[in-house]
């Protein structure tokens, strides 16, 4: 469906007000989402141009390919390389807390209190919250040994984060209902 010039002008004004992270989300949505992808390239070009203004790494320097034409795995690998170059002390501390709390969680998992609640449940819930929060800070998460960046795989990223939060909340609900 072709867009009117007025709509495109309004759309461009709205895009100019958004931060870079949201622009990447919108670009992946209007370019890759099977249900919301655009038939015409006008909106994609508007978003790409704005990203190009804000992000100097937007163009793949080897072959000058716009990011919309870079496969998502290549984008994910490039984002991982950029991530490895920066220190991330806040998320590293949160992940350490998660790893530390998972040890008593698994050790106490078979032990039950008088109400039948596993003594490891609070520790596992803390671990899940820590991993979800660190993923939100880093805008990346891990699954089955691989890393998923929010800009490259937004749907998978949010599915993993939301699943971790839901599982942690279910653990807390179990703790509250059975009484710790």
DRENDO-1510 file (C-alpha; in Angstrom, 1 decimal, always signed):
<recs>
REC; n; res; u; v; w
REC; 1; UNK; +0.0; +0.0; +0.0 .
REC; 2; UNK; +1.6; +3.3; -1.0 .
REC; 3; UNK; +1.7; +6.0; +1.7 .
REC; 4; UNK; +0.6; +9.6; +1.1 .
REC; 5; UNK; +3.2; +12.4; +1.3 .
REC; 6; UNK; +1.4; +13.9; +4.3 .
REC; 7; UNK; +1.5; +10.6; +6.2 .
REC; 8; UNK; +5.2; +10.1; +5.4 .
REC; 9; UNK; +6.0; +13.6; +6.5 .
REC; 10; UNK; +4.2; +13.1; +9.8 .
REC; 11; UNK; +5.9; +9.7; +10.2 .
REC; 12; UNK; +9.3; +11.2; +9.7 .
REC; 13; UNK; +8.6; +13.8; +12.3 .
REC; 14; UNK; +7.6; +11.1; +14.8 .
REC; 15; UNK; +10.7; +9.0; +13.9 .
REC; 16; UNK; +13.0; +12.0; +14.5 .
REC; 17; UNK; +11.8; +12.2; +18.2 .
REC; 18; UNK; +12.6; +8.5; +19.0 .
REC; 19; UNK; +15.9; +7.2; +20.6 .
REC; 20; UNK; +18.2; +4.9; +18.6 .
REC; 21; UNK; +17.1; +1.7; +20.5 .
REC; 22; UNK; +13.5; +2.2; +19.6 .
REC; 23; UNK; +14.5; +3.0; +16.0 .
REC; 24; UNK; +16.2; -0.4; +15.7 .
REC; 25; UNK; +13.0; -2.1; +17.1 .
REC; 26; UNK; +10.8; -0.3; +14.6 .
REC; 27; UNK; +13.1; -1.1; +11.7 .
REC; 28; UNK; +13.1; -4.8; +12.5 .
REC; 29; UNK; +9.3; -4.7; +13.0 .
REC; 30; UNK; +8.5; -2.9; +9.7 .
REC; 31; UNK; +11.2; -4.8; +7.8 .
REC; 32; UNK; +11.1; -8.4; +9.2 .
REC; 33; UNK; +7.8; -9.0; +11.1 .
REC; 34; UNK; +5.7; -11.3; +8.9 .
REC; 35; UNK; +2.4; -9.6; +10.1 .
REC; 36; UNK; +3.5; -5.9; +10.2 .
REC; 37; UNK; +6.2; -5.6; +7.5 .
REC; 38; UNK; +5.7; -2.9; +5.0 .
REC; 39; UNK; +4.9; -3.6; +1.3 .
REC; 40; UNK; +6.6; -0.4; +0.2 .
REC; 41; UNK; +10.1; +0.8; +1.3 .
REC; 42; UNK; +9.3; +4.4; +2.2 .
REC; 43; UNK; +8.9; +4.0; +5.9 .
REC; 44; UNK; +11.9; +1.6; +6.0 .
REC; 45; UNK; +14.0; +4.3; +4.3 .
REC; 46; UNK; +12.9; +7.0; +6.7 .
REC; 47; UNK; +13.9; +4.9; +9.7 .
REC; 48; UNK; +17.2; +3.8; +8.1 .
REC; 49; UNK; +18.1; +7.4; +7.4 .
REC; 50; UNK; +17.4; +8.5; +11.0 .
REC; 51; UNK; +19.5; +5.6; +12.3 .
REC; 52; UNK; +22.2; +6.5; +9.9 .
REC; 53; UNK; +22.2; +10.1; +11.4 .
REC; 54; UNK; +22.4; +8.8; +14.9 .
REC; 55; UNK; +24.7; +5.7; +14.6 .
REC; 56; UNK; +27.9; +5.9; +12.7 .
REC; 57; UNK; +28.2; +2.1; +12.6 .
REC; 58; UNK; +24.9; +1.8; +10.7 .
REC; 59; UNK; +26.6; +1.1; +7.4 .
REC; 60; UNK; +28.6; -2.2; +7.0 .
REC; 61; UNK; +32.0; -0.7; +6.2 .
REC; 62; UNK; +33.2; -3.7; +4.1 .
REC; 63; UNK; +30.6; -3.5; +1.4 .
REC; 64; UNK; +28.6; -0.4; +2.3 .
REC; 65; UNK; +25.4; -2.5; +2.8 .
REC; 66; UNK; +22.6; -0.8; +4.8 .
REC; 67; UNK; +21.7; -2.6; +8.0 .
REC; 68; UNK; +18.3; -3.6; +6.6 .
REC; 69; UNK; +20.1; -5.8; +4.1 .
REC; 70; UNK; +22.5; -7.4; +6.6 .
REC; 71; UNK; +21.3; -10.8; +7.8 .
REC; 72; UNK; +20.2; -10.9; +11.4 .
REC; 73; UNK; +22.9; -13.4; +12.4 .
REC; 74; UNK; +25.6; -11.1; +11.0 .
REC; 75; UNK; +24.0; -8.1; +12.9 .
REC; 76; UNK; +23.9; -10.2; +16.0 .
REC; 77; UNK; +27.6; -11.1; +15.7 .
REC; 78; UNK; +28.5; -7.5; +15.1 .
REC; 79; UNK; +26.5; -6.3; +18.1 .
REC; 80; UNK; +28.2; -9.0; +20.2 .
REC; 81; UNK; +31.7; -7.8; +19.1 .
REC; 82; UNK; +30.7; -4.2; +20.1 .
REC; 83; UNK; +29.4; -5.5; +23.4 .
REC; 84; UNK; +32.6; -7.3; +24.2 .
REC; 85; UNK; +34.6; -4.1; +23.7 .
REC; 86; UNK; +32.7; -2.2; +26.5 .
REC; 87; UNK; +32.9; -2.9; +30.2 .
REC; 88; UNK; +29.6; -3.9; +31.8 .
REC; 89; UNK; +30.2; -3.9; +35.6 .
REC; 90; UNK; +26.7; -3.3; +36.7 .
REC; 91; UNK; +25.2; -6.3; +34.8 .
REC; 92; UNK; +28.3; -8.4; +35.7 .
REC; 93; UNK; +27.6; -7.8; +39.4 .
REC; 94; UNK; +23.9; -8.7; +38.9 .
REC; 95; UNK; +24.8; -11.9; +37.0 .
REC; 96; UNK; +27.3; -12.8; +39.8 .
REC; 97; UNK; +24.5; -12.5; +42.4 .
REC; 98; UNK; +22.4; -14.7; +40.1 .
REC; 99; UNK; +25.1; -17.3; +39.8 .
REC; 100; UNK; +25.8; -17.2; +43.5 .
REC; 101; UNK; +22.1; -17.7; +44.4 .
REC; 102; UNK; +21.7; -20.6; +42.0 .
REC; 103; UNK; +24.1; -22.8; +44.0 .
REC; 104; UNK; +22.0; -22.9; +47.2 .
REC; 105; UNK; +18.9; -23.0; +45.0 .
REC; 106; UNK; +19.9; -26.3; +43.4 .
REC; 107; UNK; +21.4; -27.7; +46.6 .
REC; 108; UNK; +18.3; -27.0; +48.6 .
REC; 109; UNK; +15.8; -28.0; +45.9 .
REC; 110; UNK; +15.1; -31.5; +47.3 .
REC; 111; UNK; +14.7; -30.2; +50.9 .
REC; 112; UNK; +11.2; -29.2; +51.8 .
REC; 113; UNK; +9.8; -27.2; +54.7 .
REC; 114; UNK; +6.8; -28.3; +56.8 .
REC; 115; UNK; +4.4; -26.9; +54.1 .
REC; 116; UNK; +6.0; -28.8; +51.3 .
REC; 117; UNK; +7.8; -25.9; +49.7 .
REC; 118; UNK; +11.2; -26.5; +48.3 .
REC; 119; UNK; +13.8; -24.5; +50.3 .
REC; 120; UNK; +15.6; -23.8; +47.0 .
REC; 121; UNK; +12.7; -22.0; +45.4 .
REC; 122; UNK; +13.5; -18.5; +46.7 .
REC; 123; UNK; +17.1; -18.7; +45.5 .
REC; 124; UNK; +16.0; -19.9; +42.0 .
REC; 125; UNK; +13.5; -17.0; +41.8 .
REC; 126; UNK; +16.2; -14.6; +42.7 .
REC; 127; UNK; +18.5; -16.1; +40.0 .
REC; 128; UNK; +15.8; -15.7; +37.4 .
REC; 129; UNK; +15.1; -12.1; +38.3 .
REC; 130; UNK; +18.9; -11.4; +38.2 .
REC; 131; UNK; +19.3; -12.9; +34.8 .
REC; 132; UNK; +16.3; -11.1; +33.4 .
REC; 133; UNK; +17.4; -7.7; +34.8 .
REC; 134; UNK; +21.0; -8.2; +33.6 .
REC; 135; UNK; +19.6; -9.0; +30.1 .
REC; 136; UNK; +17.5; -5.8; +30.1 .
REC; 137; UNK; +20.6; -3.8; +31.1 .
REC; 138; UNK; +22.8; -5.3; +28.4 .
REC; 139; UNK; +20.0; -5.6; +25.8 .
REC; 140; UNK; +21.2; -9.1; +25.2 .
REC; 141; UNK; +20.5; -12.5; +26.6 .
REC; 142; UNK; +21.8; -16.1; +26.3 .
REC; 143; UNK; +19.9; -19.2; +25.3 .
REC; 144; UNK; +21.4; -22.7; +24.7 .
REC; 145; UNK; +24.9; -21.3; +24.6 .
REC; 146; UNK; +24.1; -18.6; +22.1 .
REC; 147; UNK; +23.7; -14.9; +22.5 .
REC; 148; UNK; +20.6; -13.0; +21.3 .
REC; 149; UNK; +20.8; -9.2; +21.0 .
REC; 150; UNK; +17.6; -7.1; +21.2 .
REC; 151; UNK; +18.3; -5.2; +18.0 .
REC; 152; UNK; +18.9; -8.3; +16.0 .
REC; 153; UNK; +16.2; -10.6; +17.4 .
REC; 154; UNK; +13.7; -8.5; +19.3 .
REC; 155; UNK; +10.9; -11.1; +19.5 .
REC; 156; UNK; +13.2; -13.8; +20.7 .
REC; 157; UNK; +14.8; -11.4; +23.2 .
REC; 158; UNK; +11.5; -10.4; +24.7 .
REC; 159; UNK; +10.2; -14.0; +24.8 .
REC; 160; UNK; +13.2; -15.0; +26.9 .
REC; 161; UNK; +13.1; -12.1; +29.3 .
REC; 162; UNK; +9.4; -12.4; +29.8 .
REC; 163; UNK; +9.6; -16.1; +30.4 .
REC; 164; UNK; +12.3; -15.6; +33.0 .
REC; 165; UNK; +10.2; -13.0; +34.8 .
REC; 166; UNK; +7.1; -15.1; +34.7 .
REC; 167; UNK; +8.9; -18.2; +36.1 .
REC; 168; UNK; +10.4; -16.0; +38.9 .
REC; 169; UNK; +6.9; -14.6; +39.7 .
REC; 170; UNK; +5.5; -18.1; +39.7 .
REC; 171; UNK; +8.2; -19.1; +42.2 .
REC; 172; UNK; +7.4; -16.2; +44.4 .
REC; 173; UNK; +3.7; -17.0; +44.2 .
REC; 174; UNK; +4.4; -20.5; +45.3 .
REC; 175; UNK; +6.5; -19.2; +48.2 .
REC; 176; UNK; +3.7; -16.8; +49.3 .
REC; 177; UNK; +0.9; -19.3; +48.9 .
REC; 178; UNK; +2.7; -22.2; +50.8 .
REC; 179; UNK; +4.4; -19.9; +53.3 .
REC; 180; UNK; +8.1; -19.8; +53.8 .
</recs>
